[in-house]
């Protein structure tokens, strides 16, 4: 994600080892129960990134790469007070934007991308955030995962934004196994029941962030432990 060099996209073709694979696929009934239980814990999930409109959401997601939502929110709270549209961001300029986000990892590269994508929105989309994955991915610093987050959170589309949490949970539980983020995304699209598709990626992220954590999953308090295929459950 540098200018003038090409920004790195989320690589959906590089193989990665899942933590565990399913002994048998989830049935439709099991998948429905899985998400019904997650929904019961968080009936109306939403991204933990703070934003004001589709544009600020796009900027926040771009800034969140290799950074925590909490850290991004701390930086964007004052930023979005002065620049909540592409026009205002371009007027703010690279140097001043860099000062706002310097607490975030890779802030120089990200600042260049935010200015460049803002210019592209003004040039190609009349300042509006496009509602197609292809158009979003054509913007500097925007990969498939970022595009899916924006389409889902800003426009209510049933997309699966596979981050590290979802990749881990999907493979560990056996819900949607795959060696790449794209493989997991496509598997989720097949197994997630229709009533849960819009919010599925939020539930999976929250589950991975607070229960099915990376080093030692909290199986004792997991609401879907009996459905999970993970063989090494913790007490």
C-alpha positions in Angstrom: 0.0 0.0 0.0 2.5 2.6 -1.2 2.5 5.3 -3.7 3.9 5.3 -6.4 4.3 1.5 -5.9 1.2 -0.6 -6.1 -0.7 -1.1 -2.9 -0.7 -4.7 -1.6 -4.1 -6.4 -1.7 -5.4 -9.1 0.5 -3.8 -12.2 -1.1 -6.6 -14.8 -1.4 -4.4 -17.2 -3.3 -1.6 -17.9 -0.9 -2.1 -21.2 1.0 -2.3 -21.1 4.8 -2.6 -23.9 7.2 -5.9 -24.0 9.2 -5.7 -24.7 12.9 -8.0 -27.7 12.5 -10.2 -29.3 9.9 -13.7 -30.8 10.3 -14.1 -34.6 10.7 -17.4 -34.1 8.9 -19.1 -31.1 7.4 -21.7 -29.1 9.3 -25.3 -29.9 8.4 -27.8 -27.2 7.5 -29.5 -27.7 10.9 -26.1 -27.4 12.8 -25.2 -24.3 10.9 -28.5 -22.7 11.7 -28.1 -23.6 15.4 -24.5 -22.2 15.3 -25.6 -18.8 14.2 -28.8 -18.7 16.2 -26.7 -19.1 19.4 -24.2 -16.4 18.3 -27.2 -14.2 17.5 -28.6 -14.8 21.0 -25.5 -13.4 22.5 -25.3 -10.4 20.2 -28.6 -9.7 18.5 -27.5 -6.7 16.6 -23.8 -6.9 15.9 -21.8 -4.2 14.2 -18.3 -3.4 13.3 -16.2 -2.0 16.2 -14.7 0.6 13.9 -16.3 4.0 14.4 -17.5 5.9 11.3 -19.9 8.6 10.2 -20.8 7.6 6.6 -19.7 5.1 3.9 -16.6 7.2 3.1 -15.3 7.4 6.7 -16.0 3.7 7.0 -13.9 3.0 3.9 -11.1 5.2 5.4 -11.3 3.5 8.8 -11.1 0.0 7.2 -8.1 0.9 5.1 -6.4 2.3 8.2 -7.2 -0.8 10.2 -4.9 -3.1 8.3 -2.4 -4.5 10.8 -3.8 -2.3 13.5 -6.4 -2.6 16.2 -9.9 -1.1 15.9 -9.3 0.7 19.2 -6.2 2.3 17.9 -7.8 3.3 14.6 -10.8 4.8 16.5 -8.5 6.9 18.7 -6.9 8.4 15.6 -10.0 8.9 13.5 -12.2 10.5 16.1 -10.4 13.9 15.7 -9.7 13.2 12.0 -13.3 12.7 11.0 -14.3 16.0 12.7 -12.3 17.9 10.0 -12.4 15.4 7.1 -15.5 13.3 6.6 -15.7 13.5 2.8 -13.2 12.9 0.0 -13.2 16.7 -0.8 -12.3 17.6 2.8 -9.6 14.8 3.0 -7.9 16.0 -0.2 -8.1 19.6 1.1 -6.5 18.5 4.4 -3.6 17.2 2.5 -1.0 14.4 3.0 1.1 16.2 5.6 -1.7 17.1 7.9 -3.4 13.7 7.5 -0.1 12.0 8.4 -0.1 13.9 11.7 -3.6 12.7 12.5 -2.8 9.0 11.9 0.8 8.7 13.0 -0.1 6.5 16.0 -1.3 3.8 13.5 1.1 1.2 12.0 2.2 1.9 8.5 0.8 5.4 8.8 2.8 7.0 6.0 1.8 4.4 3.4 -1.8 4.5 4.6 -1.9 8.3 4.5 -0.8 8.2 0.8 -3.5 5.6 0.0 -6.2 7.6 1.8 -5.4 10.7 -0.2 -5.1 8.7 -3.5 -8.4 6.8 -2.9 -10.1 10.1 -2.1 -8.9 11.6 -5.3 -10.1 8.6 -7.2 -13.5 8.9 -5.6 -13.8 12.5 -6.7 -12.4 11.7 -10.2 -14.3 8.5 -11.0 -17.3 8.4 -8.7 -18.5 12.0 -8.1 -17.2 11.7 -4.6 -19.4 8.8 -3.7 -18.3 5.4 -2.4 -19.2 2.8 -5.1 -21.5 -0.1 -4.3 -19.6 -2.8 -6.3 -16.7 -4.9 -5.2 -14.9 -4.4 -8.5 -15.0 -0.6 -8.2 -14.0 -0.7 -4.6 -11.0 -3.0 -5.2 -9.8 -0.6 -8.0 -9.2 2.1 -5.3 -5.7 2.5 -3.8 -5.2 0.4 -0.7 -8.5 -1.5 -1.0 -8.5 -5.3 -1.2 -11.3 -7.8 -1.2 -11.7 -7.9 2.6 -11.9 -4.1 2.8 -14.4 -4.1 -0.1 -16.6 -6.7 1.6 -16.6 -4.8 4.9 -17.8 -1.6 3.2 -20.4 -3.4 1.1 -21.8 -5.1 4.2 -21.6 -2.4 6.9 -22.4 0.6 4.7 -24.8 -0.9 2.2 -26.2 -4.0 4.0 -25.0 -6.5 1.4 -24.5 -10.2 2.4 -20.8 -10.3 2.1 -18.2 -12.3 4.1 -15.2 -10.2 5.0 -12.7 -12.9 6.0 -10.1 -11.6 8.4 -7.7 -13.5 10.6 -10.4 -14.1 13.3 -12.9 -15.5 10.8 -10.3 -17.6 9.0 -9.4 -19.2 12.4 -12.9 -19.7 13.6 -14.2 -21.1 10.4 -11.4 -23.6 10.1 -11.1 -24.5 13.8 -14.8 -25.2 14.3 -15.1 -26.9 10.9 -17.9 -24.6 9.9 -16.2 -23.6 6.6 -12.7 -25.0 6.1 -10.3 -23.6 3.5 -6.6 -23.0 3.0 -7.1 -19.4 1.8 -9.3 -16.5 2.8 -11.2 -16.7 -0.5 -11.8 -20.4 0.0 -13.2 -19.8 3.4 -15.4 -16.9 2.1 -16.9 -19.1 -0.6 -17.4 -21.9 1.9 -19.2 -19.6 4.2 -21.5 -18.3 1.4 -22.6 -21.9 1.0 -23.1 -23.0 4.6 -24.5 -19.8 6.3 -28.3 -20.0 6.3 -30.0 -17.1 4.6 -31.5 -15.4 7.7 -28.0 -15.0 9.1 -25.9 -14.0 6.1 -26.0 -10.2 6.5 -24.5 -10.3 10.0 -22.6 -13.6 9.9 -19.1 -12.1 9.5 -19.8 -9.8 12.5 -20.7 -12.7 14.7 -17.7 -14.7 13.6 -15.3 -11.8 14.2 -16.7 -11.2 17.7 -16.5 -14.9 18.5 -12.9 -15.1 17.3 -12.0 -11.9 19.1 -13.4 -12.7 22.5 -14.1 -16.5 22.8 -12.4 -18.6 20.1 -9.1 -16.7 20.6 -5.9 -17.7 18.8 -3.7 -19.2 21.5 -6.1 -20.8 23.9 -9.8 -20.8 22.9 -12.2 -20.3 25.8 -14.1 -23.5 25.1 -15.6 -23.6 28.6 -17.7 -20.5 27.9 -18.3 -21.1 24.2 -21.9 -21.3 23.1 -21.2 -23.5 20.2 -18.7 -25.9 21.8 -20.9 -29.0 21.3 -21.2 -28.2 17.6 -17.5 -27.4 17.1 -15.2 -30.0 15.5 -12.0 -28.8 17.2 -10.5 -31.9 18.8 -8.3 -30.1 21.4 -10.9 -28.2 23.4 -9.7 -26.4 26.4 -11.3 -27.1 29.9 
